[in-house]
Amino acid sequence: MKSIYLFVLFCFFACSVSAEGNGDKITGSQLKPNISVPTGKNDAINCNESITGYIISVSTGYEGNKNRLAFTIKNKSGQSWFWAAHLNNTDAGKSLLSTAIFAASSGQKIYAECDNNHYITSLWVGPDAW
């Protein structure tokens, strides 16, 4: 019984040394992304009144101390991300968040209106959005 205990202890020790050695190799290397997606940075600048396309990602983030909603819209001229005009903790912000999540998960067309700061103020989703 003592020999089995020593064998198991040796196996655990050997596995931990092996895992530590592999960890050094992983952390010492640089990962290279294999996907390159062109982004249309001019879309946000040219969003004077409205923009059409598809929402491909939805996220929340901070602009200073304001908790805002951001989403990436893809259309014919590329893709770009936009802030929502309403904060996440307001009713309008929650409405935009739920609409954007629905648009991203369903893959339907969207039509969005922008204000003077190029923030999205309203969002329509559906096959007849544009």
C-alpha positions in Angstrom: 0.0 0.0 0.0 2.9 2.3 0.8 4.4 1.8 -2.7 1.0 2.7 -4.4 0.9 5.9 -2.2 4.4 6.9 -3.3 3.6 6.1 -6.9 0.5 8.4 -6.9 2.5 11.1 -5.1 5.2 10.8 -7.8 2.6 11.1 -10.6 1.1 14.2 -9.1 4.6 15.8 -8.7 5.5 14.8 -12.3 2.2 16.3 -13.7 2.7 19.6 -11.8 6.2 20.0 -13.1 5.0 19.2 -16.7 2.2 21.7 -16.4 4.5 24.4 -15.1 6.9 23.9 -17.9 4.1 24.2 -20.5 2.9 27.3 -18.8 6.2 29.0 -19.3 6.1 28.3 -23.0 2.6 29.7 -23.4 3.2 33.0 -21.4 6.5 33.7 -23.1 4.9 33.7 -26.6 3.0 36.3 -28.4 -0.4 35.4 -29.9 -1.1 36.6 -33.4 -4.7 37.2 -34.4 -5.6 35.3 -37.5 -8.7 37.4 -38.4 -8.4 40.9 -39.9 -11.6 42.9 -40.2 -11.4 46.3 -41.9 -13.1 49.0 -39.9 -14.7 52.1 -41.5 -13.6 54.8 -39.2 -15.4 57.5 -41.3 -18.8 56.0 -40.6 -19.0 57.7 -37.2 -17.8 61.0 -38.6 -20.4 60.9 -41.4 -23.3 59.9 -39.2 -25.1 63.2 -39.6 -28.7 62.1 -39.3 -29.0 58.4 -39.8 -27.2 55.2 -40.5 -28.4 51.8 -41.8 -26.9 48.3 -41.6 -26.6 45.4 -39.2 -25.5 45.4 -35.5 -22.7 42.9 -35.1 -21.8 43.6 -31.5 -23.2 45.2 -28.4 -21.3 46.3 -25.3 -21.4 48.6 -22.3 -18.6 50.8 -21.3 -17.6 54.0 -19.6 -17.0 57.4 -21.2 -15.4 59.2 -18.3 -17.8 58.4 -15.5 -20.9 57.8 -17.7 -22.0 54.2 -18.2 -22.9 54.1 -21.8 -24.0 51.5 -24.4 -21.9 51.0 -27.5 -22.6 48.9 -30.5 -20.8 48.1 -33.8 -22.8 48.6 -37.0 -21.7 47.1 -40.2 -22.9 48.3 -43.6 -21.7 48.6 -47.2 -19.0 51.0 -46.4 -17.5 49.1 -43.5 -18.1 48.9 -39.8 -17.8 51.3 -37.0 -18.8 51.6 -33.3 -21.2 54.2 -31.9 -22.1 55.4 -28.4 -25.8 55.5 -27.5 -27.1 58.9 -26.5 -28.8 57.6 -23.4 -27.1 56.2 -20.3 -27.6 52.5 -19.4 -29.3 53.2 -16.1 -32.2 55.2 -17.8 -35.3 53.8 -19.3 -34.3 55.0 -22.8 -30.9 53.4 -22.4 -32.4 50.1 -21.3 -34.8 50.2 -24.3 -31.9 50.8 -26.7 -29.9 48.0 -25.0 -32.7 45.4 -25.4 -33.4 46.5 -29.0 -29.7 46.3 -29.9 -29.4 42.8 -28.3 -32.4 41.7 -30.3 -31.0 43.2 -33.5 -27.6 41.6 -33.0 -29.0 38.1 -32.1 -31.6 38.0 -34.9 -29.4 39.5 -37.7 -32.1 41.8 -38.9 -31.6 45.2 -40.6 -31.5 48.3 -38.4 -32.1 52.0 -39.0 -30.6 54.4 -36.4 -30.8 58.1 -36.0 -27.9 60.1 -34.7 -27.7 63.4 -32.9 -25.2 66.3 -33.3 -22.6 64.4 -31.3 -22.8 61.3 -33.5 -24.5 59.4 -30.7 -27.4 57.1 -31.6 -30.7 58.4 -30.3 -33.2 55.9 -31.7 -33.0 52.4 -33.3 -35.5 50.6 -35.5 -35.2 46.9 -36.2 -36.9 44.7 -38.8 -37.0 43.7 -42.5 -38.5 47.1 -43.4 -36.0 49.2 -41.4 -34.6 50.7 -44.5 
